[in-house]
């Protein structure tokens, strides 16, 4: 498999979009879970969303290095 710069950029963009989608879903569900009375579980899911955002930032940093 040949891995050129445009292909790598596209792959990283895909990963970031995928992570952003998961982060949004985690946050939405965390709010519902907290409203249902499961605050501790909600906090863990909020943390997962934050970690997903951190992952996206690292991917963006990697993509920036391609420029």
N, C-alpha and C positions, 0 to 999 in steps of 0.2 A: 504494500500500500504506500503510495507516494503521498507525503504530507507537505503540501505547499502552504505558503502564508495565507492566501485567501481561504483555503479549506480550514486551516486552524482558526482563523478569525471567525468564520461561520460557526464552527463547532463551539468555540467559547461563547459566542453570542447566544447560541441555542441553550447552553448550560445556564447562562445567566437568566434567560427568559424562563426556563424550567424552574430554577430556584425561586425566582420572583413569584411565580404562580403558586409554588408550595408555601412560601412565606405568607402570602396573602391568605391562602386557605387556612394555614395554621392560626393566623391572627383572628380570622373570622370565627373559627371553631373555638378558640380560646375564650372569646367573649361569650359564646353560647354556653360553654362548659362552666364558666364562672357564674353566669346567670342562673345555671341549674344548681349552684351551690357547691361546686367542686373547685374551690379557689386554688388549692395546692396543685391540683392537676393542671389547671389553667396556667399557673405560673410556669410549670415545666414546658408546656406547649408554647407559651410566649418566648421562653428561652430558646426553644428549638427554632422559632421564627427568626430570632435575633442571630442565631448561629448561621442560619441559612443566608441571612443578609450579609454576614461577615464573609461567608464563602463566596458570595457574588462579588463582593468588593475585591477579594483576592483574584478572582477570575478576571475582573476588569483591569486590575493591575497587570496581570499577565498579558492581556490583550494589548494594553497600552505599550508594552515592551516590544510588540511586533511593529509598531509604527515607526 
